[in-house]
């Protein structure tokens, strides 16, 4: 239902434009506009803020995340021991959709090549077995470890139901596995806790995300309008029928998970229905969607990725990048130019100065732990964090003070008549990335 007509003014167009990088250019601007028109005009600014912390994971980024997590699991498994990788759930569900990307990760391929080189297996064998049916494994005693695989874990109930299956439990007991892992690109903190209550010996490898409105760990913690965002989530969510027994409306997502994430292959129902609902509502990321691909790893190093969230938080990313660029760097000049992410460092030291934990910073910026680690290394090379503790140095604090002074002078956070004034001509390209 359209509740207002979007005003195509320079400022409103700029707001939509700034969101495109954060959403990895996965949706057209017209789709964002149609989604915004679901809301009353007074609520549009709050809806925009929701998108500033929304996490969209395209195919390439999904593979990068799975590759990193699988690599970490393999560090725990001796090279001469094998694992069963079990994408639990019905065939065709999200867990089974993960198998293709996982099989093509560098970590998986390297382990396979190493096993062949060391003659643990023949060339036509699979060293780590990916299977949807544990009962069909011919020689389960050849394997010492089991890895449960999923793309996203919300409440943890689906895994617990599968794990509690009496046949599966007997099979696990009979084969005496050395260790049991879960590999998932994202797990909600509440679901993680429920799984560990069920069996605290399970080792979980995943990026942890917290409930959208869970204070003080909410990614909205720094937003002054967080209560308005919760209000619109509940108000409009109670108008979107999702037909999920026993309830017809789930404003905070399935099992009140309060998730804010979507994948290239679809959106979990744990995500708030403002994102995916389609009952008298224009969805931004439907539950089931076409596969979208983008160059996420390279993209996250670019300044445009950070513009929207930094603008909201009042981080002067432009001046900050310029200041950090001239800081002494211990690296070779060519290597430094290739790897530096000055804009990302600005965001990091600002959030660190507020005393925020790494898990919060990851969720706020939509980063993995590995991506955050690389930004820390960037800051370390420029002398902005301490070597072991990664606490801010006095130089970093001085830069932040300088930024505050510059921000006041430039009035970056105040909209003036000149920057709101509609220019005579607005350039709108006829095609973008091959789309008209």
Sine and cosine of phi, psi and omega as CSV:
sin_phi,cos_phi,sin_psi,cos_psi,sin_omega,cos_omega
0.00,0.00,0.82,-0.57,0.04,-1.00
-0.99,0.16,0.84,-0.54,-0.04,-1.00
-0.97,-0.25,-0.19,0.98,0.12,-0.99
-0.32,-0.95,0.25,-0.97,0.05,-1.00
-0.98,-0.18,0.84,-0.55,-0.01,-1.00
-0.87,0.50,0.73,-0.68,0.00,-1.00
-1.00,-0.05,0.90,-0.44,-0.03,-1.00
-0.99,0.13,0.96,0.27,0.06,-1.00
-0.94,-0.33,0.29,-0.96,-0.10,-0.99
-0.85,0.52,-0.68,0.73,-0.05,-1.00
-0.92,0.39,-0.67,0.74,-0.02,-1.00
-0.93,0.36,-0.61,0.79,0.05,-1.00
-0.90,0.43,-0.65,0.76,0.01,-1.00
-0.89,0.46,-0.63,0.77,0.01,-1.00
-0.87,0.49,-0.70,0.71,0.02,-1.00
-0.92,0.40,-0.67,0.74,-0.03,-1.00
-0.87,0.49,-0.64,0.77,-0.02,-1.00
-0.94,0.35,-0.35,0.94,0.00,-1.00
-0.99,0.15,-0.40,0.92,-0.09,-1.00
-0.83,0.55,-0.71,0.70,0.04,-1.00
-0.89,0.46,-0.65,0.76,0.00,-1.00
-0.89,0.46,-0.53,0.85,0.01,-1.00
-1.00,-0.03,0.20,0.98,0.07,-1.00
0.85,0.52,0.49,0.87,-0.01,-1.00
0.80,0.60,0.55,0.83,-0.06,-1.00
-1.00,0.09,-0.28,0.96,0.06,-1.00
-0.76,-0.65,0.46,-0.89,0.03,-1.00
-0.97,0.24,0.46,-0.89,0.05,-1.00
-0.82,0.57,-0.57,0.82,0.00,-1.00
-0.90,0.43,-0.53,0.85,0.04,-1.00
-0.93,0.37,-0.65,0.76,0.05,-1.00
-0.89,0.46,-0.69,0.73,0.01,-1.00
-0.87,0.49,-0.73,0.68,0.02,-1.00
-0.87,0.49,-0.61,0.79,0.03,-1.00
-0.91,0.40,-0.68,0.74,0.01,-1.00
-0.90,0.44,-0.50,0.86,-0.01,-1.00
-0.95,0.30,-0.13,0.99,0.15,-0.99
-0.91,0.41,-0.43,0.90,-0.14,-0.99
-0.99,-0.13,0.41,-0.91,0.20,-0.98
-0.90,0.43,0.49,-0.87,-0.10,-0.99
-0.83,0.55,-0.61,0.79,-0.03,-1.00
-0.93,0.38,-0.29,0.96,-0.04,-1.00
-0.99,-0.16,-0.03,1.00,-0.08,-1.00
-0.89,0.46,-0.65,0.76,-0.02,-1.00
-0.88,0.47,-0.58,0.81,0.02,-1.00
-0.95,0.32,-0.61,0.79,0.05,-1.00
-0.90,0.44,-0.63,0.77,0.04,-1.00
-0.88,0.47,-0.63,0.78,0.01,-1.00
-0.91,0.40,-0.54,0.84,0.09,-1.00
-0.86,0.52,-0.68,0.74,-0.04,-1.00
-0.95,0.33,-0.38,0.92,0.00,-1.00
-0.92,0.39,-0.42,0.91,0.01,-1.00
-0.92,-0.40,0.13,0.99,0.02,-1.00
-0.94,0.35,0.59,-0.81,-0.05,-1.00
-0.90,-0.44,0.95,-0.32,0.06,-1.00
-0.96,-0.28,0.75,-0.66,-0.07,-1.00
-0.89,-0.46,0.97,-0.23,0.04,-1.00
-0.97,0.24,0.09,-1.00,-0.12,-0.99
-0.85,0.53,-0.76,0.65,-0.06,-1.00
-0.89,0.46,-0.66,0.75,0.02,-1.00
-0.93,0.38,-0.60,0.80,0.04,-1.00
-0.86,0.50,-0.69,0.73,0.03,-1.00
-0.89,0.45,-0.64,0.77,0.02,-1.00
-0.89,0.46,-0.68,0.74,0.00,-1.00
-0.91,0.41,-0.73,0.68,0.00,-1.00
-0.89,0.46,-0.65,0.76,0.01,-1.00
-0.87,0.50,-0.73,0.68,-0.01,-1.00
-0.89,0.46,-0.72,0.70,-0.04,-1.00
-0.92,0.39,-0.64,0.77,0.03,-1.00
-0.91,0.42,-0.61,0.79,0.05,-1.00
-0.87,0.48,-0.65,0.76,0.03,-1.00
-0.91,0.41,-0.64,0.77,0.04,-1.00
-0.90,0.43,-0.68,0.73,-0.02,-1.00
-0.89,0.45,-0.40,0.92,0.08,-1.00
-0.91,0.42,-0.42,0.91,-0.02,-1.00
-1.00,0.01,-0.20,0.98,-0.07,-1.00
-0.94,-0.34,0.87,-0.50,0.05,-1.00
-0.81,0.59,0.55,-0.83,-0.10,-1.00
-0.88,0.47,-0.42,0.91,-0.02,-1.00
-1.00,-0.09,0.23,0.97,0.04,-1.00
-0.89,-0.46,0.53,-0.85,-0.13,-0.99
-0.94,-0.35,0.38,-0.93,-0.01,-1.00
-0.78,-0.62,0.56,-0.83,0.19,-0.98
-1.00,-0.10,0.82,-0.57,0.04,-1.00
-0.98,-0.22,0.90,-0.45,-0.19,-0.98
-0.89,-0.45,0.99,-0.15,0.09,-1.00
-0.97,0.22,1.00,-0.09,-0.13,-0.99
-0.96,0.28,0.28,-0.96,-0.03,-1.00
0.98,-0.19,0.09,-1.00,-0.03,-1.00
-0.93,0.36,0.56,-0.83,0.06,-1.00
-0.87,0.50,0.75,-0.66,-0.05,-1.00
0.98,-0.17,-0.30,0.95,0.06,-1.00
-0.98,0.21,0.07,-1.00,-0.15,-0.99
-0.86,0.52,-0.61,0.79,-0.02,-1.00
-0.86,0.51,-0.67,0.75,-0.02,-1.00
-0.97,0.25,-0.39,0.92,0.03,-1.00
-0.94,0.33,-0.26,0.97,-0.04,-1.00
-0.98,0.19,-0.31,0.95,-0.16,-0.99
-0.90,0.44,-0.64,0.77,0.00,-1.00
-0.89,0.45,-0.79,0.61,0.03,-1.00
-0.86,0.50,-0.63,0.78,-0.03,-1.00
-0.90,0.43,-0.68,0.73,-0.03,-1.00
-0.89,0.46,-0.38,0.93,-0.04,-1.00
-0.97,-0.24,0.18,0.98,0.07,-1.00
-0.96,0.27,0.40,-0.92,0.04,-1.00
-0.90,0.44,-0.65,0.76,-0.03,-1.00
-0.86,0.51,-0.71,0.71,-0.03,-1.00
-0.92,0.39,-0.71,0.70,-0.03,-1.00
-0.91,0.41,-0.64,0.77,0.01,-1.00
-0.90,0.43,-0.64,0.77,0.02,-1.00
-0.91,0.42,-0.63,0.78,0.03,-1.00
-0.90,0.43,-0.72,0.70,-0.02,-1.00
-0.90,0.44,-0.64,0.77,0.01,-1.00
-0.90,0.43,-0.65,0.76,0.00,-1.00
-0.90,0.43,-0.63,0.78,0.03,-1.00
-0.93,0.36,-0.67,0.74,0.00,-1.00
-0.87,0.49,-0.67,0.75,-0.01,-1.00
-1.00,0.10,0.04,1.00,0.05,-1.00
0.88,0.47,0.56,0.83,0.13,-0.99
-0.96,0.29,-0.49,0.87,0.00,-1.00
-0.63,-0.77,0.22,-0.98,0.12,-0.99
-1.00,0.10,0.18,-0.98,-0.09,-1.00
-0.90,0.44,-0.45,0.89,-0.04,-1.00
-0.99,-0.11,0.17,0.99,0.05,-1.00
-0.99,-0.14,0.38,-0.92,0.10,-1.00
-0.97,-0.24,0.86,-0.51,-0.09,-1.00
-0.94,0.35,-0.81,0.59,0.08,-1.00
-0.98,-0.22,0.91,-0.42,-0.18,-0.98
-0.99,0.10,0.84,-0.55,0.11,-0.99
-0.99,-0.12,0.86,-0.51,-0.03,-1.00
-0.57,-0.82,0.56,-0.83,0.06,-1.00
-1.00,-0.07,-0.12,0.99,-0.09,-1.00
-0.68,-0.73,0.99,-0.17,-0.06,-1.00
-0.90,0.44,-0.44,0.90,-0.05,-1.00
-0.96,0.27,-0.23,0.97,-0.02,-1.00
-1.00,-0.07,0.00,1.00,0.00,-1.00
-0.96,0.29,0.84,-0.55,-0.12,-0.99
-0.95,0.31,-0.68,0.73,-0.06,-1.00
-0.79,-0.62,0.95,0.31,-0.05,-1.00
-0.88,0.48,-0.41,0.91,-0.01,-1.00
-0.94,0.33,-0.17,0.98,0.08,-1.00
-0.96,0.28,-0.19,0.98,-0.09,-1.00
-0.91,-0.42,0.65,-0.76,-0.06,-1.00
-0.94,-0.33,-0.14,0.99,-0.08,-1.00
-0.64,-0.77,0.43,-0.90,0.08,-1.00
-0.75,-0.66,0.70,-0.71,0.01,-1.00
-0.87,-0.49,0.92,-0.40,0.10,-1.00
-0.99,0.15,0.73,-0.69,-0.16,-0.99
-0.86,-0.50,0.73,-0.68,0.10,-0.99
-0.45,-0.89,0.31,-0.95,0.04,-1.00
-0.99,0.11,-0.61,0.79,-0.10,-0.99
-0.50,-0.86,0.69,-0.73,0.08,-1.00
-0.85,-0.53,0.87,-0.50,-0.01,-1.00
-0.99,-0.10,-1.00,-0.04,-0.03,-1.00
-0.97,0.24,-0.30,0.95,-0.04,-1.00
1.00,0.06,-0.09,1.00,-0.09,-1.00
-0.92,0.40,-0.61,0.79,0.00,-1.00
-0.89,0.46,-0.71,0.71,0.02,-1.00
-0.91,0.42,-0.72,0.69,-0.04,-1.00
-0.87,0.49,-0.64,0.77,0.04,-1.00
-0.89,0.46,-0.71,0.71,0.02,-1.00
-0.91,0.41,-0.71,0.71,-0.07,-1.00
-0.92,0.39,-0.48,0.88,-0.03,-1.00
-0.99,0.14,-0.13,0.99,0.01,-1.00
-0.82,0.57,0.79,-0.61,-0.11,-0.99
-0.88,0.47,-0.61,0.79,0.02,-1.00
-0.91,0.42,-0.67,0.74,0.02,-1.00
-0.91,0.42,-0.69,0.72,-0.01,-1.00
-0.88,0.48,-0.65,0.76,0.03,-1.00
-0.91,0.42,-0.67,0.74,0.01,-1.00
-0.89,0.47,-0.69,0.72,0.03,-1.00
-0.89,0.46,-0.71,0.71,-0.01,-1.00
-0.90,0.43,-0.68,0.73,-0.03,-1.00
-0.90,0.43,-0.52,0.86,-0.09,-1.00
-0.99,-0.12,-0.14,0.99,0.13,-0.99
0.79,0.62,0.81,0.58,0.01,-1.00
-0.89,0.46,0.60,-0.80,0.01,-1.00
-0.94,0.34,-0.56,0.83,-0.03,-1.00
-0.43,-0.90,0.44,-0.90,0.02,-1.00
-0.82,-0.57,0.80,-0.60,-0.03,-1.00
-0.87,-0.49,0.40,-0.92,0.26,-0.97
-0.87,-0.49,0.76,-0.65,0.10,-1.00
-0.87,-0.49,0.88,-0.47,0.01,-1.00
-0.56,-0.83,0.64,-0.77,-0.05,-1.00
-0.89,0.45,-0.61,0.79,0.03,-1.00
-0.63,-0.78,0.64,-0.77,0.12,-0.99
-0.73,-0.68,0.71,-0.70,0.09,-1.00
-0.96,0.27,0.62,-0.78,-0.08,-1.00
-0.82,0.57,-0.64,0.77,-0.02,-1.00
-0.91,0.42,-0.67,0.74,0.04,-1.00
-0.90,0.44,-0.64,0.77,0.04,-1.00
-0.86,0.50,-0.71,0.71,0.00,-1.00
-0.90,0.43,-0.63,0.78,0.00,-1.00
-0.91,0.42,-0.64,0.76,0.01,-1.00
-0.91,0.41,-0.68,0.73,-0.01,-1.00
-0.93,0.36,-0.45,0.89,0.12,-0.99
-0.91,0.41,-0.60,0.80,0.01,-1.00
-0.93,0.37,-0.69,0.72,0.01,-1.00
-0.39,-0.92,0.97,-0.24,-0.08,-1.00
-0.98,0.20,0.04,1.00,0.06,-1.00
-1.00,0.02,-0.21,0.98,0.04,-1.00
-0.94,0.35,0.74,-0.68,0.03,-1.00
-0.98,-0.18,0.87,-0.49,-0.10,-1.00
-0.98,-0.22,0.82,-0.57,0.06,-1.00
-0.89,-0.45,0.95,-0.30,-0.09,-1.00
-0.19,-0.98,0.33,-0.95,0.17,-0.99
-0.99,0.10,0.80,-0.61,-0.05,-1.00
-1.00,-0.01,0.70,-0.72,0.09,-1.00
-0.81,-0.59,0.55,-0.84,-0.02,-1.00
-0.97,-0.24,0.31,-0.95,0.02,-1.00
-0.84,0.55,0.59,-0.81,-0.06,-1.00
-0.84,0.54,-0.61,0.80,-0.07,-1.00
-0.91,-0.41,0.40,0.92,0.00,-1.00
-1.00,0.05,0.99,-0.13,0.00,-1.00
-0.98,0.18,0.63,-0.78,0.04,1.00
-1.00,-0.08,0.18,0.98,-0.07,-1.00
-1.00,0.01,0.01,1.00,0.02,-1.00
-0.90,0.43,0.66,-0.75,0.10,-1.00
-0.90,0.43,-0.21,0.98,0.04,-1.00
-1.00,0.02,0.06,1.00,-0.12,-0.99
-0.81,0.59,-0.55,0.83,-0.06,-1.00
-1.00,-0.02,-0.05,1.00,-0.05,-1.00
-1.00,0.03,0.77,-0.63,0.00,-1.00
-0.94,0.35,-0.38,0.92,-0.04,-1.00
-0.98,-0.20,0.44,0.90,-0.08,-1.00
-0.88,0.47,-0.53,0.85,0.01,-1.00
-0.96,0.29,-0.54,0.84,0.09,-1.00
-0.93,0.38,-0.61,0.80,0.03,-1.00
-0.91,0.41,-0.64,0.77,0.06,-1.00
-0.91,0.41,-0.62,0.79,0.00,-1.00
-0.88,0.48,-0.74,0.67,-0.04,-1.00
-0.94,0.35,-0.53,0.85,0.04,-1.00
-0.88,0.47,-0.68,0.73,-0.01,-1.00
-0.97,0.25,-0.69,0.72,-0.08,-1.00
-0.89,0.46,-0.81,0.58,-0.04,-1.00
-0.97,0.25,-0.54,0.84,0.03,-1.00
-0.88,0.48,-0.52,0.85,0.03,-1.00
-0.98,0.21,0.00,1.00,0.07,-1.00
-0.95,-0.30,-0.12,0.99,-0.04,-1.00
-0.98,-0.19,0.96,-0.29,-0.02,-1.00
-0.97,0.24,0.81,-0.58,-0.04,-1.00
-0.92,-0.39,-0.18,0.98,0.06,-1.00
0.76,0.65,0.87,0.50,0.05,-1.00
-0.87,-0.49,1.00,-0.07,-0.06,-1.00
-0.79,0.61,0.60,-0.80,0.10,1.00
-1.00,0.03,0.11,0.99,-0.06,-1.00
-0.90,-0.43,0.56,-0.83,0.05,-1.00
-1.00,-0.01,-0.28,0.96,-0.04,-1.00
-0.75,-0.66,0.73,-0.68,0.00,-1.00
-0.72,-0.70,0.96,0.28,-0.11,-0.99
-0.85,0.52,-0.45,0.89,-0.01,-1.00
-0.96,-0.28,0.32,0.95,0.02,-1.00
1.00,0.06,0.20,-0.98,-0.02,-1.00
-0.85,0.53,0.74,-0.67,0.01,-1.00
0.85,0.53,0.48,0.88,0.01,-1.00
0.79,0.61,0.66,0.75,-0.06,-1.00
-0.95,0.32,-0.45,0.89,0.02,-1.00
0.83,0.56,0.64,0.77,0.03,-1.00
-0.99,0.11,0.35,-0.94,0.00,-1.00
-0.60,-0.80,0.92,0.38,-0.09,-1.00
-0.55,-0.84,0.52,-0.86,0.12,-0.99
-0.61,-0.79,0.41,-0.91,-0.02,-1.00
-0.88,-0.48,0.19,-0.98,0.02,-1.00
-0.86,0.50,-0.48,0.88,-0.08,-1.00
-0.98,-0.19,0.00,1.00,0.02,-1.00
0.48,-0.88,0.01,-1.00,-0.05,-1.00
-0.87,-0.49,0.77,-0.63,0.03,-1.00
-0.90,0.44,0.54,-0.84,0.05,-1.00
-0.96,0.29,-0.09,1.00,0.11,-0.99
-0.96,0.29,-0.37,0.93,0.08,-1.00
-0.95,0.31,0.57,-0.82,-0.04,-1.00
-0.86,0.51,0.67,-0.74,-0.09,-1.00
-0.92,0.40,-0.19,0.98,0.12,-0.99
-0.83,0.55,-0.46,0.89,-0.03,-1.00
-0.99,0.10,-0.68,0.73,-0.17,-0.99
-0.90,-0.45,-0.16,0.99,-0.04,-1.00
-0.86,0.52,0.57,-0.82,-0.01,-1.00
-0.72,-0.69,0.24,0.97,0.04,-1.00
-1.00,-0.04,0.98,-0.19,-0.08,-1.00
0.83,0.55,0.63,0.78,-0.10,-1.00
-0.43,-0.91,0.72,-0.70,0.04,-1.00
-1.00,0.07,0.94,-0.35,-0.04,-1.00
-0.97,0.25,0.47,-0.88,0.10,-0.99
-1.00,0.01,-0.73,0.68,0.07,-1.00
-0.77,-0.63,0.99,-0.12,-0.02,-1.00
-0.86,0.51,0.32,-0.95,0.02,-1.00
-0.84,0.54,-0.69,0.72,0.04,-1.00
-0.90,-0.43,0.83,-0.56,-0.05,-1.00
-0.66,-0.75,0.28,-0.96,0.04,-1.00
-0.94,0.35,0.50,-0.87,0.01,-1.00
-0.92,0.40,0.75,-0.66,0.05,-1.00
-0.87,-0.50,0.63,-0.78,0.00,-1.00
-0.84,-0.55,0.55,-0.84,0.09,-1.00
-0.38,-0.92,0.25,-0.97,0.00,-1.00
-1.00,0.02,1.00,0.09,-0.17,-0.99
-0.98,0.22,-0.63,0.78,-0.09,-1.00
-0.90,0.44,-0.73,0.68,0.04,-1.00
-0.91,0.41,-0.64,0.77,-0.08,-1.00
-0.89,0.46,-0.62,0.78,-0.04,-1.00
-0.93,0.37,-0.19,0.98,0.05,-1.00
-1.00,0.00,-0.14,0.99,-0.07,-1.00
-1.00,0.02,0.49,-0.87,-0.11,-0.99
-0.90,0.44,-0.54,0.84,-0.07,-1.00
-0.89,0.45,-0.46,0.89,0.00,-1.00
-0.87,0.49,-0.56,0.83,-0.11,-0.99
-1.00,-0.08,-0.17,0.99,-0.17,-0.99
-0.86,0.52,-0.74,0.67,-0.12,-0.99
-0.91,0.42,-0.78,0.63,-0.04,-1.00
-0.93,0.38,-0.60,0.80,0.01,-1.00
-0.93,0.38,-0.58,0.81,0.07,-1.00
-0.88,0.47,-0.67,0.74,-0.01,-1.00
-0.91,0.42,-0.65,0.76,-0.06,-1.00
-0.99,0.14,-0.11,0.99,0.01,-1.00
0.98,0.20,0.42,0.91,0.02,-1.00
-1.00,0.04,0.84,-0.53,0.00,-1.00
-0.98,0.18,0.99,0.12,-0.15,-0.99
-0.96,0.28,-0.47,0.88,-0.03,-1.00
-0.95,0.31,-0.83,0.56,0.04,-1.00
-0.89,0.45,-0.61,0.79,0.00,-1.00
-0.88,0.48,-0.67,0.74,0.02,-1.00
-0.89,0.46,-0.63,0.77,0.00,-1.00
-0.91,0.41,-0.66,0.75,0.00,-1.00
-0.91,0.41,-0.71,0.70,-0.05,-1.00
-0.93,0.36,-0.50,0.86,-0.01,-1.00
-0.88,0.48,-0.48,0.88,-0.04,-1.00
-1.00,-0.09,0.06,1.00,0.04,-1.00
-0.95,0.32,0.59,-0.81,0.06,-1.00
-0.84,0.54,0.64,-0.77,-0.04,-1.00
-0.78,-0.63,0.70,-0.71,-0.09,-1.00
-0.99,0.17,-0.11,0.99,-0.08,-1.00
-1.00,0.01,0.30,-0.96,0.15,-0.99
-0.85,0.52,0.63,-0.78,-0.12,-0.99
-0.85,0.53,-0.69,0.73,-0.02,-1.00
-0.92,0.39,-0.67,0.74,0.00,-1.00
-0.91,0.40,-0.62,0.78,0.02,-1.00
-0.87,0.49,-0.73,0.68,-0.03,-1.00
-0.89,0.46,-0.58,0.82,-0.04,-1.00
-0.94,0.34,-0.56,0.83,-0.19,-0.98
-0.93,-0.36,-0.20,0.98,-0.13,-0.99
-0.93,0.38,0.59,-0.81,0.03,-1.00
-0.72,-0.70,0.92,0.39,-0.11,-0.99
-0.84,0.54,-0.64,0.77,-0.02,-1.00
-0.91,0.42,-0.60,0.80,0.03,-1.00
-0.93,0.36,-0.59,0.81,0.02,-1.00
-0.91,0.41,-0.62,0.79,0.05,-1.00
-0.84,0.54,-0.76,0.65,0.00,-1.00
-0.88,0.48,-0.66,0.75,-0.04,-1.00
-0.90,0.44,-0.78,0.63,-0.09,-1.00
-0.93,0.37,-0.50,0.87,0.07,-1.00
-0.90,0.43,-0.76,0.65,-0.03,-1.00
-0.93,0.38,-0.56,0.83,0.07,-1.00
-0.90,0.43,-0.58,0.81,-0.01,-1.00
-0.91,0.41,-0.34,0.94,0.04,-1.00
-1.00,0.03,0.02,1.00,0.04,-1.00
0.98,0.22,0.42,0.91,-0.07,-1.00
-0.99,0.13,0.57,-0.82,0.04,-1.00
-0.97,0.26,0.36,-0.93,-0.04,-1.00
-0.87,0.49,-0.61,0.79,-0.02,-1.00
-0.90,0.44,-0.56,0.83,0.04,-1.00
-0.94,0.35,-0.68,0.73,0.01,-1.00
-0.88,0.47,-0.66,0.75,0.04,-1.00
-0.87,0.50,-0.71,0.71,-0.05,-1.00
-0.94,0.35,-0.63,0.78,0.00,-1.00
-0.89,0.45,-0.67,0.74,-0.07,-1.00
-0.99,-0.12,-0.07,1.00,0.00,-1.00
0.93,0.37,0.63,0.78,-0.05,-1.00
-0.95,-0.32,0.39,-0.92,0.19,-0.98
-1.00,0.05,0.22,-0.98,0.03,-1.00
-0.89,0.46,-0.60,0.80,0.01,-1.00
-0.92,0.39,-0.66,0.75,0.04,-1.00
-0.90,0.44,-0.64,0.77,0.04,-1.00
-0.91,0.41,-0.63,0.78,0.02,-1.00
-0.86,0.51,-0.66,0.75,-0.01,-1.00
-0.92,0.39,-0.55,0.84,0.05,-1.00
-0.94,0.33,-0.61,0.79,0.10,-1.00
-0.86,0.51,-0.66,0.75,0.02,-1.00
-0.89,0.45,-0.62,0.78,0.07,-1.00
-0.87,0.50,-0.72,0.69,0.02,-1.00
-0.91,0.42,-0.61,0.79,0.01,-1.00
-0.90,0.43,-0.68,0.74,0.00,-1.00
-0.90,0.44,-0.42,0.91,0.01,-1.00
-0.99,-0.16,0.15,0.99,0.07,-1.00
0.94,0.33,0.49,0.87,-0.06,-1.00
-0.98,-0.22,-0.24,0.97,0.13,-0.99
-0.73,-0.68,0.43,-0.90,-0.02,-1.00
-0.98,0.22,0.43,-0.90,-0.20,-0.98
-0.89,0.46,-0.75,0.67,-0.10,-1.00
-0.99,-0.12,-0.67,0.74,-0.08,-1.00
-1.00,0.09,-0.34,0.94,-0.08,-1.00
0.88,0.48,0.36,0.93,0.12,-0.99
-0.97,0.24,0.39,-0.92,-0.04,-1.00
-0.93,0.37,0.62,-0.78,0.08,-1.00
-1.00,0.08,0.18,-0.98,0.03,-1.00
-0.89,0.45,-0.53,0.85,0.03,-1.00
-0.91,0.42,-0.64,0.77,0.03,-1.00
-0.90,0.44,-0.67,0.74,0.01,-1.00
-0.91,0.42,-0.59,0.81,0.04,-1.00
-0.91,0.41,-0.65,0.76,0.04,-1.00
-0.88,0.47,-0.67,0.74,0.01,-1.00
-0.90,0.44,-0.63,0.77,0.06,-1.00
-0.90,0.44,-0.67,0.74,0.03,-1.00
-0.89,0.46,-0.62,0.78,0.01,-1.00
-0.90,0.43,-0.64,0.77,0.03,-1.00
-0.87,0.49,-0.66,0.75,0.01,-1.00
-0.90,0.43,-0.71,0.70,0.02,-1.00
-0.89,0.45,-0.63,0.77,-0.03,-1.00
-0.90,0.44,-0.63,0.77,0.02,-1.00
-0.91,0.41,-0.65,0.76,-0.03,-1.00
-0.92,0.40,-0.70,0.72,-0.07,-1.00
-0.99,0.15,-0.21,0.98,-0.04,-1.00
0.80,0.60,0.72,0.69,-0.07,-1.00
-0.87,0.50,-0.57,0.82,-0.08,-1.00
-1.00,0.06,-0.06,1.00,-0.01,-1.00
-0.95,-0.30,0.81,-0.58,0.04,-1.00
-0.98,0.17,0.80,-0.61,0.00,-1.00
-0.96,-0.28,0.15,-0.99,0.00,-1.00
-0.87,0.50,-0.60,0.80,-0.07,-1.00
-0.93,0.36,-0.63,0.78,-0.04,-1.00
-1.00,0.07,-0.11,0.99,0.11,-0.99
-0.99,-0.17,-0.25,0.97,-0.05,-1.00
-0.90,0.44,0.76,-0.65,-0.02,-1.00
-0.96,0.27,0.83,-0.56,0.01,-1.00
-0.94,0.35,0.33,-0.94,-0.05,-1.00
-0.90,0.43,-0.60,0.80,-0.01,-1.00
-0.80,-0.60,0.71,-0.70,0.12,-0.99
-0.89,-0.45,0.86,-0.52,-0.03,-1.00
-0.99,0.15,0.86,-0.50,0.09,-1.00
-0.86,-0.51,0.93,-0.37,-0.04,-1.00
-0.91,0.42,0.55,-0.83,0.02,-1.00
-0.96,0.27,-0.51,0.86,0.06,-1.00
-0.73,-0.68,0.49,-0.87,0.06,-1.00
-0.56,-0.83,0.83,-0.56,-0.03,-1.00
0.78,0.62,0.59,0.81,0.04,-1.00
1.00,0.10,-0.04,1.00,-0.02,-1.00
-0.98,-0.22,0.57,-0.82,0.03,-1.00
-0.98,-0.18,0.00,0.00,0.00,0.00
